[in-house]
Amino acid sequence: MRDRTPFDDVLDLYVFDRALRLVVMDALKRTEVAVRAALTDHMSTAYDDPHWYMTASHFRDRGRHGGS
């Protein structure tokens, strides 16, 4: 911080940073949910199985898959 920087300037930056972080995190959460929903919809339709994620054969590295 520079000498003679008003405290209000620092506080304004802090408040802006907090608000920006909240907006970005909200957008990321919405994007994550949308991507998960699209992936699940596609895979469920492609394999005609709503529990496609339980079948190890749907994954490249079957040894790391905990499903049956």
Secondary structure in CASP SS format (residue, H / E / C, confidence):
PFRMAT SS
TARGET T0000
AUTHOR 0000-0000-0000
METHOD secondary structure of the structure
MODEL  1
M C 1.00
R C 1.00
D C 1.00
R C 1.00
T C 1.00
P C 1.00
F H 1.00
D H 1.00
D H 1.00
V H 1.00
L H 1.00
D H 1.00
L H 1.00
Y H 1.00
V H 1.00
F H 1.00
D H 1.00
R H 1.00
A H 1.00
L H 1.00
R H 1.00
L H 1.00
V H 1.00
V H 1.00
M H 1.00
D H 1.00
A H 1.00
L H 1.00
K H 1.00
R H 1.00
T H 1.00
E H 1.00
V H 1.00
A H 1.00
V H 1.00
R H 1.00
A H 1.00
A H 1.00
L H 1.00
T H 1.00
D H 1.00
H H 1.00
M H 1.00
S H 1.00
T H 1.00
A H 1.00
Y H 1.00
D C 1.00
D C 1.00
P C 1.00
H C 1.00
W H 1.00
Y H 1.00
M H 1.00
T C 1.00
A H 1.00
S H 1.00
H H 1.00
F C 1.00
R C 1.00
D C 1.00
R H 1.00
G H 1.00
R H 1.00
H C 1.00
G C 1.00
G C 1.00
S C 1.00
END
